[in-house]
Amino acid sequence: MPSSLNPATGERVADHDLHPPEHVETVLRAAVTAQRDWRAIPVGGRLPLLRATARELRADAERFARLITLEMGKPITEARAEIEKSAWTLDHYAENAERYLAPETVPSGATESTVVFEPLGVLLAIMPWNYPFWQFFRFLAPALAAGNGAVLKHASNVPACAKALEELVRRAGAPAGLCATVLVEPDAVAGLIADDRIAAVTLTGSTHVGSLVAAQAGAHLKKHVLELGGSDPFVVLADADLDEAATAAVRSRYNTVGQSCVNAKRLIVEESVADAFVELVAEKAGALVMGDPLDDATQIGPLARADLRDTLHDQVRRTVAAGATLLLGGSPVPGPGFFYPPTLLDHVTPEMAAFSEETFGPVASVTRVTGAAQAIELANRTAYGLGAALWTADLDQARRLVPLIDAGAVFVNGMVASDPRLPFGGIKKSGYGRELGAYGIREFVNVKTVWFGPAVTS
């Protein structure tokens, strides 16, 4: 049974009944009917729904932000920002979808060929808990604009958010059945993927779950997009602005209490400036305010679940036992809730857990290198390839190094972040496919070639 559990107190807030198979059947049947009508509407006619949904989000932003914080523990200021980013994404596709999906004419000799972009059908969205609204809307906005329908299977620890999302889109004026939530156990997902009424699948989640979903979707020859784990490097070269880099490193590592796939998890720093950089990071991270996530002053709330805190602490313990230096934090906070303090590990080497494993929580690790070549080699020494940050004052050097970094995105002198205007996704075990931007809206369409020969007259 899905439950809403307050991570700040450990208390159960509410239980939510699972949907029985007959309800899921009704949802699927309604989704197919609604999508069939929705796809017949021209792109421009679909976009008012996106604008209305953005308005509804902003009008009720505080309630939605509190819901996020109460279910997964994110500081309320970050939850409010998540709601606004979701609304921005809806607005972006409302403004740009017609351009992204405009037919393309291709010269083909004496004839004229056109490439058109048509919806696939009803999409299954398997979404995570760390950004319960944003992750959903970065999928939904382009999906709806392209003429698809959506069935949401959300993470089991954010059922109230899942219900609120369905109600929100309905209130904004979505046709009945076009966007629905199903509360089902994880083992029911395979049946949804296999169902002929599901045309394609998108997943944001762990690499392990991604491999399962990929196998299930592949077995039924269904298009799928996977946005999975990450162990993003944050490379600081000797000529970087150290104060700017340290400020960005702390923000990038500790936002969302370190529970983001694109947090800067491995700080790879040139040895000649490492002492100064580590001192700045320790000062800034040590000043972060940990406490009640509903308090506007709080910057570090609890982790979302007790098992996540236990796993994180085990990684810290093993890294320190292997010889790393613990500079900040390093122990669970006693008392109620799932709190873990901002933690900083120095002299981390590639074989240690904090480097070789994805750490999902407020733990930063510093690895020292002799120069740019070793920094890039260690940045790539990971199974993941989602994002990377590179800090240097020499932009010509940055242009030479960026092609050498294995990642779906490289941010030079900035922190990695998703943006509705830019494609987002990874390589290697971080998944495949793209969300956002023009590339994202074209993931779940039929790219159809239309060729006309000369007219035949009798």
Backbone torsions as a table, in degrees:
resi	resn	phi	psi	omega
1	MET	NA	122.6	177.6
2	PRO	-63.2	140.2	-178.8
3	SER	-132.4	146.5	169.5
4	SER	-93.2	114.9	-177.9
5	LEU	-119.3	123.6	-178.7
6	ASN	-74.7	111.2	-176.8
7	PRO	-66.4	-19.8	-179.2
8	ALA	-76.9	-22.4	-177.4
9	THR	-123.5	-19.0	-174.2
10	GLY	79.8	2.4	-175.5
11	GLU	-85.9	142.5	175.3
12	ARG	-75.7	123.3	-178.0
13	VAL	-89.0	-44.0	-178.1
14	ALA	-163.2	152.4	171.5
15	ASP	-106.1	151.8	-177.6
16	HIS	-130.5	129.2	-179.6
17	ASP	-69.6	139.8	172.2
18	LEU	-69.0	150.5	176.1
19	HIS	-80.4	128.6	178.5
20	PRO	-70.0	162.4	-178.7
21	PRO	-54.4	-36.0	-178.4
22	GLU	-67.0	-31.4	176.2
23	HIS	-69.4	-43.2	178.5
24	VAL	-60.4	-40.5	177.5
25	GLU	-60.8	-43.0	178.5
26	THR	-62.8	-41.5	179.4
27	VAL	-60.9	-47.4	-178.1
28	LEU	-64.2	-42.5	179.9
29	ARG	-62.5	-43.8	-179.6
30	ALA	-67.4	-36.7	-179.1
31	ALA	-64.2	-41.8	179.7
32	VAL	-63.2	-44.9	180.0
33	THR	-63.1	-46.3	-178.3
34	ALA	-65.0	-41.6	-178.6
35	GLN	-67.3	-33.6	179.2
36	ARG	-61.4	-40.2	177.7
37	ASP	-74.9	-38.3	-176.8
38	TRP	-63.6	-42.0	-177.4
39	ARG	-65.2	-24.2	-179.5
40	ALA	-74.9	-14.0	178.7
41	ILE	-82.0	132.1	176.3
42	PRO	-56.9	157.3	-176.8
43	VAL	-52.3	-46.8	-177.9
44	GLY	-60.1	-29.6	179.0
45	GLY	-77.0	-15.3	178.1
46	ARG	-85.6	-21.9	-168.8
47	LEU	-72.1	-28.2	175.2
48	PRO	-57.1	-30.3	177.3
49	LEU	-64.2	-38.5	178.2
50	LEU	-65.0	-43.2	179.9
51	ARG	-65.0	-40.5	179.8
52	ALA	-65.9	-37.9	178.6
53	THR	-65.4	-40.2	176.2
54	ALA	-61.2	-41.4	178.5
55	ARG	-63.4	-43.2	179.3
56	GLU	-62.8	-39.6	177.5
57	LEU	-59.7	-48.8	-177.2
58	ARG	-68.6	-35.6	-177.8
59	ALA	-66.2	-28.9	-176.7
60	ASP	-120.3	30.0	-171.6
61	ALA	-59.7	-40.2	-175.4
62	GLU	-67.5	-40.3	178.7
63	ARG	-64.2	-43.4	179.9
64	PHE	-66.2	-40.0	179.2
65	ALA	-62.7	-42.7	178.3
66	ARG	-63.9	-36.4	178.6
67	LEU	-63.0	-44.5	176.7
68	ILE	-58.2	-49.0	-176.7
69	THR	-63.4	-41.7	-178.0
70	LEU	-69.5	-29.5	-177.4
71	GLU	-90.6	-34.7	-176.9
72	MET	-127.1	-0.5	167.5
73	GLY	89.8	2.0	-178.8
74	LYS	-63.7	137.8	175.4
75	PRO	-53.0	141.1	-171.6
76	ILE	-59.8	-34.0	179.1
77	THR	-65.0	-37.5	177.1
78	GLU	-72.3	-33.8	177.5
79	ALA	-65.1	-40.2	176.6
80	ARG	-62.6	-41.3	178.8
81	ALA	-63.4	-35.2	177.6
82	GLU	-63.7	-40.7	178.6
83	ILE	-64.2	-44.4	-179.6
84	GLU	-65.6	-38.6	178.4
85	LYS	-64.7	-36.9	176.6
86	SER	-62.3	-44.1	179.0
87	ALA	-65.2	-40.1	177.1
88	TRP	-58.8	-42.4	-179.3
89	THR	-63.8	-42.9	175.5
90	LEU	-60.3	-44.5	178.1
91	ASP	-62.4	-39.7	-178.5
92	HIS	-60.5	-46.7	-179.6
93	TYR	-72.2	-30.8	174.8
94	ALA	-62.3	-33.5	-178.4
95	GLU	-84.7	-25.8	-168.4
96	ASN	-120.8	-10.0	-173.5
97	ALA	-60.7	-39.8	-180.0
98	GLU	-61.2	-38.8	178.1
99	ARG	-69.3	-43.2	-179.3
100	TYR	-63.0	-32.4	-174.3
101	LEU	-104.5	9.6	-178.5
102	ALA	-64.0	136.5	177.4
103	PRO	-57.3	148.9	179.9
104	GLU	-116.0	131.0	177.4
105	THR	-91.4	131.7	-178.6
106	VAL	-118.8	120.3	177.3
107	PRO	-61.6	132.4	-179.2
108	SER	-145.6	63.3	178.7
109	GLY	72.5	-132.8	-177.0
110	ALA	-79.4	-9.5	-178.0
111	THR	-105.4	171.0	177.5
112	GLU	-117.5	125.6	177.7
113	SER	-113.9	147.6	-179.8
114	THR	-131.4	142.9	172.7
115	VAL	-107.7	124.0	179.3
116	VAL	-119.4	158.0	-175.9
117	PHE	-119.6	111.3	-174.8
118	GLU	-118.0	149.0	-177.1
119	PRO	-65.1	154.8	177.9
120	LEU	-87.1	-35.0	-177.6
121	GLY	142.7	-136.8	179.7
122	VAL	-92.3	126.9	-176.8
123	LEU	-106.0	140.2	174.7
124	LEU	-96.7	122.5	179.7
125	ALA	-109.5	115.0	177.9
126	ILE	-103.6	107.3	-166.0
127	MET	-112.9	154.4	-177.6
128	PRO	-94.9	174.8	-175.3
129	TRP	-92.7	-16.4	-168.8
130	ASN	-73.4	-28.7	171.1
131	TYR	-132.0	75.8	-168.0
132	PRO	-65.0	-26.2	176.7
133	PHE	-95.1	-50.4	-174.8
134	TRP	-60.0	-46.6	-178.5
135	GLN	-59.0	-38.4	-179.1
136	PHE	-68.8	-46.3	-175.2
137	PHE	-74.0	-25.0	176.2
138	ARG	-71.1	-21.6	169.4
139	PHE	-83.6	-48.2	-168.4
140	LEU	-68.8	-40.8	-175.4
141	ALA	-57.5	-52.9	177.5
142	PRO	-68.8	-32.5	-179.6
143	ALA	-62.9	-47.1	179.1
144	LEU	-66.9	-42.1	-179.8
145	ALA	-59.9	-34.4	-179.3
146	ALA	-79.5	-7.9	177.3
147	GLY	100.2	10.3	178.9
148	ASN	-87.8	164.7	168.8
149	GLY	-106.2	172.8	-174.2
150	ALA	-144.4	137.3	169.0
151	VAL	-119.7	123.8	-177.1
152	LEU	-100.0	124.3	166.1
153	LYS	-112.1	102.1	-174.8
154	HIS	-89.3	168.6	176.7
155	ALA	-60.8	146.5	-172.0
156	SER	-69.2	-17.6	-178.8
157	ASN	-94.7	4.9	175.3
158	VAL	-128.5	50.2	-177.1
159	PRO	-66.4	-33.1	179.3
160	ALA	-67.2	-37.7	174.6
161	CYS	-63.0	-41.6	-179.9
162	ALA	-59.5	-45.6	179.2
163	LYS	-65.3	-40.6	-179.0
164	ALA	-64.1	-35.7	179.3
165	LEU	-64.6	-44.2	178.1
166	GLU	-61.9	-45.9	-177.8
167	GLU	-65.0	-37.5	-179.4
168	LEU	-62.7	-48.0	-178.4
169	VAL	-67.1	-36.8	176.7
170	ARG	-63.2	-43.5	-178.7
171	ARG	-65.0	-29.1	179.1
172	ALA	-74.6	-10.6	175.4
173	GLY	112.3	14.1	178.3
174	ALA	-64.2	140.8	175.5
175	PRO	-57.3	144.8	-178.3
176	ALA	-54.2	127.8	176.1
177	GLY	90.0	-13.0	-174.5
178	LEU	-66.8	-33.4	-179.9
179	CYS	-137.3	113.1	-174.2
180	ALA	-135.3	154.2	176.4
181	THR	-106.3	139.4	170.2
182	VAL	-121.3	129.6	174.7
183	LEU	-97.3	102.1	-177.0
184	VAL	-136.9	159.8	176.1
185	GLU	-70.0	155.3	179.4
186	PRO	-55.4	-33.7	-177.2
187	ASP	-72.8	-6.4	175.8
188	ALA	-86.7	-9.8	-176.0
189	VAL	-65.2	-39.0	-179.6
190	ALA	-57.6	-39.8	178.2
191	GLY	-65.3	-36.9	176.9
192	LEU	-66.0	-44.0	180.0
193	ILE	-61.6	-38.5	-177.9
194	ALA	-72.8	-21.4	-175.4
195	ASP	-64.0	131.6	-177.4
196	ASP	-62.5	-19.5	-179.5
197	ARG	-79.5	-12.8	173.7
198	ILE	-92.0	119.9	-174.9
199	ALA	-88.0	-29.8	-176.0
200	ALA	-162.5	169.1	-172.4
201	VAL	-135.7	139.6	169.5
202	THR	-125.2	137.5	-179.8
203	LEU	-133.4	132.9	163.5
204	THR	-117.7	120.8	-176.3
205	GLY	178.4	-158.7	-176.7
206	SER	-75.6	160.1	177.5
207	THR	-63.9	-37.1	178.9
208	HIS	-61.6	-50.2	179.6
209	VAL	-65.7	-35.8	178.4
210	GLY	-59.9	-40.2	179.4
211	SER	-66.4	-35.0	176.8
212	LEU	-66.7	-46.7	-179.6
213	VAL	-64.9	-39.8	178.5
214	ALA	-60.8	-42.1	179.3
215	ALA	-64.8	-42.0	-179.2
216	GLN	-68.1	-43.9	178.6
217	ALA	-66.7	-39.8	179.6
218	GLY	-64.1	-36.5	179.5
219	ALA	-62.2	-25.6	-179.8
220	HIS	-108.9	12.4	176.4
221	LEU	53.8	48.5	-179.3
222	LYS	-113.2	135.4	177.5
223	LYS	-58.1	140.5	177.0
224	HIS	-148.9	149.3	175.9
225	VAL	-120.5	132.6	-176.8
226	LEU	-123.2	120.7	171.7
227	GLU	-114.6	107.6	-166.1
228	LEU	-115.3	-149.9	-173.1
229	GLY	-71.9	174.4	178.6
230	GLY	-156.0	152.2	172.5
231	SER	-135.9	65.4	-167.9
232	ASP	-62.3	130.4	172.7
233	PRO	-81.6	148.2	176.5
234	PHE	-128.2	96.3	-170.5
235	VAL	-92.5	125.7	179.5
236	VAL	-119.0	112.2	178.2
237	LEU	-90.7	167.3	-168.5
238	ALA	-64.1	-25.7	-177.2
239	ASP	-92.3	6.1	-178.0
240	ALA	-70.0	155.7	169.6
241	ASP	-73.3	103.4	-170.1
242	LEU	-67.2	-37.2	-179.1
243	ASP	-67.6	-44.1	177.2
244	GLU	-62.3	-42.8	-179.0
245	ALA	-65.1	-41.6	-179.6
246	ALA	-66.1	-40.2	177.5
247	THR	-60.8	-44.8	179.4
248	ALA	-67.6	-38.0	-179.6
249	ALA	-62.4	-43.6	-179.7
250	VAL	-66.6	-43.1	178.4
251	ARG	-64.1	-43.7	-176.2
252	SER	-69.5	-34.0	-177.2
253	ARG	-81.1	-36.3	-168.8
254	TYR	-104.4	-3.5	176.7
255	ASN	-69.5	153.0	-174.0
256	THR	55.8	30.7	-179.6
257	VAL	54.4	34.7	177.6
258	GLY	73.8	13.6	-173.9
259	GLN	-107.4	54.1	177.3
260	SER	-130.8	145.9	179.5
261	CYS	-65.5	-25.4	-179.0
262	VAL	-107.6	19.8	167.7
263	ASN	-60.2	148.9	175.1
264	ALA	-77.5	96.8	-171.3
265	LYS	-89.6	-28.2	-178.5
266	ARG	-123.4	111.0	178.2
267	LEU	-90.0	110.3	-175.6
268	ILE	-107.9	112.5	-165.0
269	VAL	-126.1	136.7	177.4
270	GLU	-65.3	134.2	-170.3
271	GLU	-54.8	-39.5	-174.2
272	SER	-63.6	-21.6	179.1
273	VAL	-118.5	6.4	-172.8
274	ALA	-63.9	-42.5	-178.4
275	ASP	-60.3	-46.8	-178.8
276	ALA	-65.3	-41.5	180.0
277	PHE	-64.9	-45.1	-179.4
278	VAL	-62.5	-38.3	178.2
279	GLU	-62.4	-41.7	178.6
280	LEU	-66.0	-43.1	179.4
281	VAL	-63.9	-43.2	180.0
282	ALA	-61.5	-40.7	179.7
283	GLU	-64.5	-45.8	-176.1
284	LYS	-73.5	-40.2	178.7
285	ALA	-68.9	-36.6	179.3
286	GLY	-66.4	-19.7	-179.4
287	ALA	-88.8	-6.3	179.2
288	LEU	-64.2	139.6	-176.4
289	VAL	-93.5	120.8	177.4
290	MET	-104.3	137.9	179.6
291	GLY	171.1	-154.1	-178.7
292	ASP	-59.7	118.9	-177.0
293	PRO	-66.6	-14.7	176.8
294	LEU	-83.3	-6.6	177.3
295	ASP	-86.3	128.7	-178.6
296	ASP	-60.6	-22.8	-178.9
297	ALA	-78.6	-16.5	-174.6
298	THR	-74.5	133.5	176.4
299	GLN	-112.4	-22.5	178.3
300	ILE	-126.0	112.7	176.1
301	GLY	-98.7	-161.5	178.7
302	PRO	-80.4	163.0	166.1
303	LEU	-71.4	162.3	-172.1
304	ALA	-71.2	-30.2	-177.5
305	ARG	-144.8	158.0	-179.9
306	ALA	-65.0	-38.7	-178.2
307	ASP	-67.0	-30.3	176.5
308	LEU	-66.8	-40.6	177.3
309	ARG	-64.7	-41.1	-179.3
310	ASP	-64.2	-43.1	179.4
311	THR	-63.6	-44.3	-180.0
312	LEU	-61.1	-45.8	-178.4
313	HIS	-64.4	-35.4	177.0
314	ASP	-64.1	-38.5	177.3
315	GLN	-65.4	-41.5	177.3
316	VAL	-63.3	-46.9	-178.6
317	ARG	-59.3	-45.3	-178.8
318	ARG	-67.9	-34.5	179.7
319	THR	-68.6	-43.3	178.0
320	VAL	-66.0	-40.5	178.8
321	ALA	-62.6	-27.3	179.8
322	ALA	-84.1	-4.0	173.2
323	GLY	121.5	0.6	177.9
324	ALA	-71.9	158.1	178.7
325	THR	-98.8	125.4	178.4
326	LEU	-90.4	117.0	-177.3
327	LEU	-103.1	-29.8	-179.7
328	LEU	-143.0	148.2	170.8
329	GLY	63.1	-139.5	174.5
330	GLY	101.1	2.2	179.0
331	SER	-143.9	143.0	175.5
332	PRO	-58.7	147.2	179.8
333	VAL	-80.6	125.2	178.6
334	PRO	-62.8	153.6	176.5
335	GLY	107.2	-172.6	-176.4
336	PRO	-70.0	157.3	177.9
337	GLY	86.3	175.7	-172.4
338	PHE	-114.0	54.6	-175.1
339	PHE	-85.2	139.7	172.2
340	TYR	-137.4	129.4	-172.0
341	PRO	-75.0	161.4	171.8
342	PRO	-55.7	125.7	-173.1
343	THR	-123.3	139.9	-179.3
344	LEU	-131.6	125.2	179.2
345	LEU	-115.9	130.8	179.1
346	ASP	-113.4	163.0	179.2
347	HIS	56.8	42.1	176.5
348	VAL	-85.6	133.9	180.0
349	THR	-110.9	162.1	-170.4
350	PRO	-59.4	-24.9	-179.0
351	GLU	-83.2	-7.6	-178.2
352	MET	-80.3	154.5	-174.4
353	ALA	-59.1	-40.9	-176.4
354	ALA	-67.3	-15.3	175.9
355	PHE	-99.4	-44.8	-171.1
356	SER	-85.3	-14.5	179.5
357	GLU	-117.2	154.7	173.8
358	GLU	-74.1	123.9	176.7
359	THR	-100.7	121.3	-174.9
360	PHE	-111.5	80.1	-178.3
361	GLY	168.0	-178.7	-171.3
362	PRO	-79.0	60.7	-179.8
363	VAL	-126.9	119.6	175.8
364	ALA	-106.3	139.7	177.3
365	SER	-120.7	139.8	179.9
366	VAL	-112.7	126.0	175.6
367	THR	-118.7	128.7	-176.0
368	ARG	-95.2	139.7	-178.3
369	VAL	-132.3	162.2	-176.7
370	THR	-82.7	-22.9	-178.5
371	GLY	-178.6	-172.0	-173.9
372	ALA	-62.7	-39.2	-177.4
373	ALA	-62.4	-46.1	178.9
374	GLN	-68.1	-35.1	178.8
375	ALA	-60.4	-44.6	-179.7
376	ILE	-68.7	-39.5	179.2
377	GLU	-60.3	-43.5	-179.9
378	LEU	-75.0	-32.3	175.8
379	ALA	-57.8	-37.9	-178.3
380	ASN	-86.2	-5.8	-177.5
381	ARG	-84.1	69.8	-179.8
382	THR	-157.1	154.3	176.2
383	ALA	-75.7	-12.3	-174.0
384	TYR	-99.7	166.6	178.6
385	GLY	-160.4	56.9	-177.3
386	LEU	-91.2	-75.2	180.0
387	GLY	-128.2	168.8	176.4
388	ALA	-155.7	147.2	174.7
389	ALA	-118.6	141.6	180.0
390	LEU	-131.1	123.7	-177.4
391	TRP	-114.4	118.4	178.1
392	THR	-162.3	147.3	176.0
393	ALA	-82.7	-12.2	-176.7
394	ASP	-96.2	96.8	-175.5
395	LEU	-70.6	-27.0	174.1
396	ASP	-65.3	-40.4	175.7
397	GLN	-63.2	-41.6	179.3
398	ALA	-59.5	-41.6	179.7
399	ARG	-65.0	-31.0	176.6
400	ARG	-73.9	-33.7	-174.1
401	LEU	-85.0	-33.0	-175.6
402	VAL	-53.9	-44.7	179.7
403	PRO	-65.0	-15.0	-178.9
404	LEU	-87.7	-8.6	-176.0
405	ILE	-93.5	126.4	-180.0
406	ASP	-84.5	98.2	-178.8
407	ALA	-164.0	157.2	175.0
408	GLY	-75.6	-18.7	178.6
409	ALA	-152.5	140.5	172.9
410	VAL	-126.8	125.4	178.0
411	PHE	-107.7	122.1	-180.0
412	VAL	-95.7	122.2	-178.9
413	ASN	56.6	44.0	176.7
414	GLY	-165.6	168.6	178.6
415	MET	-94.3	144.5	-179.6
416	VAL	-65.5	132.6	178.6
417	ALA	-153.4	151.3	175.5
418	SER	-83.5	151.9	-174.7
419	ASP	-149.5	128.9	-176.4
420	PRO	-61.3	-16.6	-179.9
421	ARG	-84.2	-14.0	-171.5
422	LEU	-121.1	144.8	176.8
423	PRO	-66.0	145.6	-177.0
424	PHE	-133.8	131.4	177.7
425	GLY	164.0	178.3	-173.6
426	GLY	-131.1	-173.6	175.1
427	ILE	-128.9	180.0	-178.4
428	LYS	52.9	-137.3	-176.2
429	LYS	-80.8	8.4	171.1
430	SER	-86.6	-0.3	173.1
431	GLY	107.6	-165.2	-179.5
432	TYR	-156.0	164.1	-171.7
433	GLY	89.2	168.3	-178.5
434	ARG	-132.9	147.6	170.2
435	GLU	-113.7	160.1	172.3
436	LEU	73.5	162.9	-178.9
437	GLY	62.3	-166.0	178.6
438	ALA	-68.3	-34.6	-179.5
439	TYR	-67.2	-38.0	-178.6
440	GLY	-66.0	-41.5	-177.4
441	ILE	-70.1	-20.8	-179.3
442	ARG	-92.5	1.3	177.2
443	GLU	-68.5	-39.3	-175.0
444	PHE	-111.5	51.7	173.3
445	VAL	-134.0	158.1	169.8
446	ASN	-87.7	112.9	177.3
447	VAL	-82.7	97.8	-170.3
448	LYS	-101.8	128.8	173.7
449	THR	-88.6	129.1	177.3
450	VAL	-118.7	117.1	-176.3
451	TRP	-118.1	129.8	178.2
452	PHE	-114.6	123.6	172.4
453	GLY	-84.8	176.7	178.7
454	PRO	-63.5	144.3	179.2
455	ALA	-64.5	141.7	178.7
456	VAL	-104.2	124.1	179.1
457	THR	-114.7	147.3	-178.8
458	SER	-90.4	NA	NA
